[in-house]
C-alpha cells in the first residue's frame, strides 16, 4: 500500500507545489517536505489532515512553532 512506509509525492497542501512529499504518519501527525522556501518542512495534526482531506482550504492556514517543530494550522 502506497504511503504507509514510504514518502508519498503529493501537492503541498499549503502552497500547492507539485513536488512536495508527505512522510509516513507518525503518531497523530503527518510531516510534509516542500521545496519552496515558504513551506519547507512542516507537520499537520491528524485532525488538520482530515480537514484538508475533506476539502478545507489549507492555503489560508498559518505556521506555528510548537516544541521546535513547525505546524500548519487551518
C-alpha positions in Angstrom: 0.0 0.0 0.0 1.4 3.4 -1.0 2.5 5.8 1.6 2.4 3.5 4.6 6.1 3.1 5.0 7.5 5.3 2.3 7.3 9.0 1.4 4.4 9.8 -1.0 4.7 12.5 -3.7 1.8 15.0 -3.2 1.0 18.6 -3.9 1.9 20.7 -0.8 -1.4 21.4 1.0 -0.3 25.0 1.8 1.3 26.3 -1.4 0.2 23.6 -3.9 3.7 22.9 -5.2 3.5 19.6 -7.0 7.0 18.4 -5.9 6.2 18.1 -2.2 6.5 14.8 -0.3 4.3 13.5 2.6 6.2 11.3 5.0 4.5 8.3 6.6 2.2 9.1 9.5 3.9 9.1 12.9 1.6 9.1 15.9 -1.1 11.8 15.3 0.7 13.9 12.7 2.0 13.9 9.1 5.1 15.6 8.0 5.4 17.4 4.7 8.6 18.4 2.9 8.1 21.1 0.3 10.8 22.6 -1.8 9.5 26.1 -1.5 11.2 28.5 0.9 7.9 29.5 2.4 6.8 26.0 3.4 10.0 23.8 3.8 9.4 21.0 6.4 6.2 21.2 8.4 3.7 18.9 10.2 0.0 18.7 10.3 -2.0 17.0 13.0 -4.3 14.1 12.1 -7.3 16.4 12.7 -5.9 19.0 10.3 -5.1 16.3 7.7 -8.7 15.2 8.0 -9.9 18.7 7.4 -7.6 19.0 4.3 -8.8 15.6 3.0 -12.5 16.8 3.5 -12.0 20.0 1.5 -10.8 22.7 3.9 -8.6 25.3 2.2 -5.1 25.0 3.8 -3.7 27.9 1.8 -5.4 30.2 4.3 -3.7 28.4 7.2 -0.6 29.7 9.1 2.5 28.1 10.5 3.1 28.0 14.2 6.2 26.7 16.1 5.4 24.1 18.7 8.1 22.1 20.5 10.7 23.0 18.0 8.6 21.9 15.0 6.6 23.9 12.5 2.9 23.0 12.3 0.3 24.2 9.7 -2.9 25.2 11.4 -6.1 25.6 9.3 
